[in-house]
Amino acid sequence: MKTIAKGPERDALVADLKTRAIRIRRRIVEMIAAAGSGHPGGSLSAVEIVTALYFAAMRHKPSDPFWADRDRFILSKGHGAPVLYAALMEAGYLDESLLPTFRKLGSPLQGHPDRRFLPILEASTGSLGQGLSIGIGRALAARLDKRDSRVYVLLGDGECDEGQIWEAAMFAGNRGLDNLCAIVDYNRLQLDGYVDDIQPLEPLAAKWAAFRWNVVEIDGHDFGQVLDALERAETAKGKPTCIVAKTVKGKGVSFMENVLKWHGVAPTADEAKRALAEIGGAR
């Protein structure tokens, strides 16, 4: 893990992250609008989390994407692929010219992350519930290889309805995989309704703690809290860490925020223009 700055350096880092987050949000809207399909709500809710991982916390090398000692990021909620692709563009792994090819036939930017099209990905995801198990495999491999690589897995809250999540959580806790960090994007909306109406998760933090995880609850849009939580995850020994990040579906675009429709509907050209004006900045 990188050393996260303190004091004035922390302030400069947060300012940099905010600027990058604006560019990443713009890319998300642009690529989904260009495709005419995709999942804006859950992509926008995860921006601060993914931005902090790639530009503050994780060790990785765009010049050497298969560097053996890199930290691994697995987007278990694969429908949020636009936030991952946008971050990879921001980091220099992908060329900006690929943005309008999202969800096009043969594009490396498939609707869900697919290593057959984009080998630099850590995993092909989209079948919900599987990412945490994959992350456990990566964490165990690092332990066996005596590497200090860390593994980060981003889960959706609706995804936590899946039984495999809890089987994996039990295993990781029992094995004390302290190089593993799960992050729940807790925006409280899933495909066809509110999480509380479909399968209430509360007490979510207590559930993870019962499976022998170190648990941190944060505002997932506050970079200060996100950075602090990632530091706590890195220093926690003997247990994996779960960060329960309370977020807003569609964050950054007023007419998308907390609106179920925007789980999986692309903005029209006019809506995209309005969204980009609200997000501000430039790509």
C-alpha positions as CSV (number, residue, x, y, z in Angstrom):
1,M,0.0,0.0,0.0
2,K,1.2,3.5,-0.7
3,T,1.9,5.9,2.2
4,I,-1.1,8.2,2.4
5,A,0.0,11.8,3.1
6,K,-0.6,13.7,6.3
7,G,-1.1,17.4,7.1
8,P,-0.7,19.9,4.2
9,E,0.2,17.0,2.0
10,R,-3.1,15.3,2.8
11,D,-5.0,18.5,1.9
12,A,-3.2,18.6,-1.5
13,L,-3.9,14.9,-2.0
14,V,-7.6,15.4,-1.3
15,A,-7.7,18.3,-3.7
16,D,-6.1,16.2,-6.4
17,L,-8.5,13.3,-5.8
18,K,-11.5,15.7,-6.1
19,T,-10.2,16.9,-9.4
20,R,-9.7,13.4,-10.7
21,A,-13.2,12.4,-9.4
22,I,-14.7,15.1,-11.6
23,R,-13.0,13.8,-14.7
24,I,-14.0,10.2,-13.8
25,R,-17.6,11.2,-13.3
26,R,-17.6,13.0,-16.7
27,R,-16.2,9.9,-18.4
28,I,-18.9,7.7,-16.8
29,V,-21.7,9.9,-18.2
30,E,-20.1,10.2,-21.6
31,M,-19.4,6.5,-22.2
32,I,-22.9,5.4,-21.0
33,A,-24.6,8.1,-23.1
34,A,-22.5,7.1,-26.1
35,A,-23.5,3.5,-25.7
36,G,-27.1,4.2,-25.1
37,S,-27.1,1.6,-22.3
38,G,-25.3,1.0,-19.0
39,H,-25.5,1.5,-15.2
40,P,-24.9,5.2,-14.2
41,G,-26.3,5.1,-10.7
42,G,-24.0,2.5,-9.2
43,S,-21.0,3.7,-11.2
44,L,-21.4,7.3,-9.9
45,S,-21.9,6.2,-6.3
46,A,-18.5,4.5,-6.3
47,V,-16.4,7.3,-7.7
48,E,-14.7,8.5,-4.5
49,I,-14.0,4.9,-3.4
50,V,-12.3,3.9,-6.7
51,T,-10.5,7.2,-7.1
52,A,-9.0,6.9,-3.6
53,L,-7.9,3.3,-4.3
54,Y,-6.2,4.0,-7.6
55,F,-4.7,7.4,-6.8
56,A,-3.9,7.2,-3.0
57,A,-4.0,3.7,-1.6
58,M,-3.1,1.0,-4.1
59,R,0.4,0.1,-5.3
60,H,0.3,-0.3,-9.1
61,K,2.3,0.6,-12.2
62,P,0.5,1.6,-15.4
63,S,3.9,1.0,-17.1
64,D,3.9,-2.6,-15.9
65,P,0.2,-3.7,-15.4
66,F,1.2,-7.2,-14.5
67,W,3.8,-6.2,-11.9
68,A,3.8,-9.2,-9.5
69,D,3.8,-7.1,-6.3
70,R,0.9,-4.8,-7.3
71,D,-2.2,-4.5,-5.2
72,R,-5.3,-6.0,-6.8
73,F,-8.7,-4.4,-7.3
74,I,-11.7,-6.5,-8.1
75,L,-15.0,-4.9,-9.1
76,S,-17.4,-7.5,-7.9
77,K,-20.4,-5.4,-8.8
78,G,-19.5,-5.7,-12.4
79,H,-22.3,-3.7,-13.8
80,G,-20.4,-0.6,-12.4
81,A,-17.8,-1.2,-15.0
82,P,-17.8,2.5,-16.3
83,V,-16.2,3.7,-13.0
84,L,-13.4,1.2,-13.4
85,Y,-12.8,2.0,-17.0
86,A,-12.9,5.7,-16.3
87,A,-10.3,5.3,-13.5
88,L,-8.1,3.1,-15.7
89,M,-8.2,5.9,-18.3
90,E,-7.3,8.5,-15.6
91,A,-4.4,6.3,-14.5
92,G,-3.1,5.9,-18.0
93,Y,-3.8,2.2,-18.5
94,L,-6.4,2.9,-21.2
95,D,-6.5,5.4,-24.1
96,E,-9.3,8.0,-24.0
97,S,-10.1,7.1,-27.6
98,L,-11.7,3.9,-26.3
99,L,-14.4,5.7,-24.4
100,P,-17.1,5.8,-27.1
101,T,-16.6,2.1,-27.8
102,F,-18.1,1.1,-24.4
103,R,-20.5,-1.8,-24.9
104,K,-19.8,-2.0,-28.6
105,L,-19.2,-5.4,-30.3
106,G,-15.5,-6.4,-29.9
107,S,-14.6,-3.4,-27.7
108,P,-12.3,-4.1,-24.7
109,L,-14.8,-2.0,-22.7
110,Q,-17.5,-4.6,-22.4
111,G,-20.7,-3.9,-20.4
112,H,-19.2,-6.0,-17.5
113,P,-15.5,-6.4,-17.0
114,D,-14.2,-9.2,-19.2
115,R,-10.5,-10.3,-19.2
116,R,-10.9,-11.9,-22.6
117,F,-11.3,-8.4,-24.0
118,L,-9.1,-6.5,-21.5
119,P,-6.4,-8.8,-19.9
120,I,-5.2,-6.1,-17.5
121,L,-8.3,-6.6,-15.4
122,E,-7.9,-8.7,-12.3
123,A,-11.1,-10.7,-12.9
124,S,-14.1,-11.0,-15.2
125,T,-17.1,-10.1,-13.1
126,G,-20.9,-9.4,-13.4
127,S,-22.3,-12.6,-12.0
128,L,-23.0,-11.1,-8.7
129,G,-21.6,-12.6,-5.5
130,Q,-18.4,-14.1,-7.0
131,G,-15.9,-11.2,-6.6
132,L,-15.2,-11.7,-2.9
133,S,-14.4,-15.4,-3.5
134,I,-12.0,-14.4,-6.3
135,G,-10.4,-11.8,-4.0
136,I,-9.9,-14.4,-1.3
137,G,-8.0,-16.5,-3.8
138,R,-5.8,-13.6,-4.7
139,A,-5.2,-12.8,-1.0
140,L,-4.3,-16.5,-0.2
141,A,-2.0,-16.6,-3.2
142,A,-0.1,-13.5,-2.0
143,R,0.2,-15.0,1.5
144,L,1.6,-18.3,0.0
145,D,4.0,-16.4,-2.2
146,K,5.1,-14.3,0.8
147,R,4.2,-11.0,-1.0
148,D,2.8,-8.0,0.8
149,S,0.2,-7.3,-2.0
150,R,-3.2,-6.2,-0.8
151,V,-6.6,-7.1,-2.4
152,Y,-9.6,-4.8,-2.5
153,V,-13.0,-6.0,-3.6
154,L,-15.9,-3.6,-4.2
155,L,-19.3,-5.1,-3.5
156,G,-22.8,-3.8,-4.2
157,D,-25.3,-3.7,-1.3
158,G,-27.9,-5.6,-3.4
159,E,-25.1,-8.0,-4.2
160,C,-24.9,-8.8,-0.5
161,D,-28.2,-10.7,-0.9
162,E,-26.1,-13.5,-2.5
163,G,-25.3,-16.4,-0.2
164,Q,-21.8,-16.8,-1.7
165,I,-20.9,-13.4,-0.2
166,W,-21.5,-14.8,3.3
167,E,-19.8,-18.1,2.7
168,A,-16.7,-16.1,1.5
169,A,-17.0,-13.8,4.4
170,M,-17.0,-16.7,6.9
171,F,-13.9,-18.3,5.2
172,A,-11.9,-15.0,5.1
173,G,-12.6,-14.2,8.7
174,N,-11.7,-17.7,9.8
175,R,-8.4,-17.6,7.9
176,G,-7.6,-14.1,9.2
177,L,-6.9,-12.7,5.7
178,D,-5.7,-9.3,6.8
179,N,-4.4,-8.5,3.3
180,L,-8.0,-8.4,2.1
181,C,-10.4,-5.5,2.2
182,A,-14.0,-5.6,1.1
183,I,-15.8,-2.3,0.5
184,V,-19.6,-2.3,0.3
185,D,-21.1,0.5,-1.9
186,Y,-24.1,1.0,0.4
187,N,-26.3,3.2,-1.8
188,R,-29.5,1.4,-0.6
189,L,-30.9,0.9,-4.1
190,Q,-30.7,-2.1,-6.3
191,L,-32.1,-3.2,-9.7
192,D,-35.8,-3.3,-8.9
193,G,-36.2,-1.5,-5.6
194,Y,-34.9,-0.3,-2.3
195,V,-32.6,-2.7,-0.5
196,D,-34.6,-2.3,2.7
197,D,-37.8,-3.4,0.8
198,I,-36.2,-6.4,-0.9
199,Q,-33.8,-7.9,1.6
200,P,-32.9,-5.6,4.5
201,L,-29.2,-5.8,5.3
202,E,-29.1,-4.2,8.7
203,P,-27.3,-4.6,11.0
204,L,-24.8,-4.8,8.2
205,A,-21.7,-3.8,10.1
206,A,-22.5,-6.2,12.9
207,K,-23.0,-9.0,10.4
208,W,-19.4,-8.6,9.0
209,A,-18.1,-8.3,12.6
210,A,-19.8,-11.5,13.5
211,F,-17.8,-13.2,10.7
212,R,-14.5,-12.0,12.3
213,W,-13.9,-9.0,10.2
214,N,-12.6,-5.6,11.2
215,V,-15.4,-3.2,10.3
216,V,-15.3,0.5,9.5
217,E,-18.4,2.6,8.6
218,I,-17.9,5.8,6.6
219,D,-19.4,8.4,4.3
220,G,-18.3,7.0,1.0
221,H,-18.1,10.4,-0.7
222,D,-15.9,12.0,2.0
223,F,-12.3,11.5,0.8
224,G,-11.0,12.1,4.3
225,Q,-13.1,9.3,5.7
226,V,-12.3,7.0,2.7
227,L,-8.5,7.5,3.1
228,D,-8.7,7.0,6.9
229,A,-10.7,3.8,6.4
230,L,-8.2,2.4,3.9
231,E,-5.3,3.2,6.3
232,R,-7.2,1.4,9.1
233,A,-7.6,-1.6,6.8
234,E,-3.9,-1.7,6.0
235,T,-2.9,-1.6,9.7
236,A,-5.5,-4.1,10.9
237,K,-3.7,-7.4,11.7
238,G,-5.2,-10.8,12.0
239,K,-8.5,-9.9,10.4
240,P,-9.8,-8.9,7.0
241,T,-11.5,-5.5,6.8
242,C,-14.9,-4.5,5.6
243,I,-15.5,-0.8,4.8
244,V,-19.3,-0.1,4.8
245,A,-19.4,3.0,2.7
246,K,-22.7,4.9,2.8
247,T,-23.2,6.4,-0.6
248,V,-25.7,8.0,-2.9
249,K,-26.9,6.3,-6.0
250,G,-26.2,8.6,-9.0
251,K,-24.0,10.9,-6.9
252,G,-23.0,14.2,-8.6
253,V,-26.0,14.4,-10.9
254,S,-29.1,15.9,-9.1
255,F,-31.7,14.2,-11.2
256,M,-30.1,10.8,-10.9
257,E,-29.4,10.9,-7.1
258,N,-31.5,8.3,-5.2
259,V,-33.7,7.6,-8.2
260,L,-34.2,3.9,-8.9
261,K,-34.6,4.5,-12.7
262,W,-30.9,5.3,-13.0
263,H,-29.7,1.9,-11.9
264,G,-29.6,0.8,-15.5
265,V,-30.8,3.5,-17.9
266,A,-28.6,5.6,-20.1
267,P,-29.1,9.4,-20.2
268,T,-30.3,10.9,-23.5
269,A,-28.1,13.4,-25.2
270,D,-29.9,16.3,-23.5
271,E,-29.8,14.6,-20.1
272,A,-26.0,13.9,-20.6
273,K,-25.5,17.5,-21.4
274,R,-27.3,18.5,-18.2
275,A,-25.4,16.0,-16.1
276,L,-22.0,17.2,-17.4
277,A,-22.9,20.8,-16.7
278,E,-23.7,19.8,-13.1
279,I,-20.5,17.7,-12.7
280,G,-18.4,20.6,-14.0
281,G,-14.7,20.5,-14.8
282,A,-13.3,19.2,-18.1
283,R,-11.9,15.9,-19.2
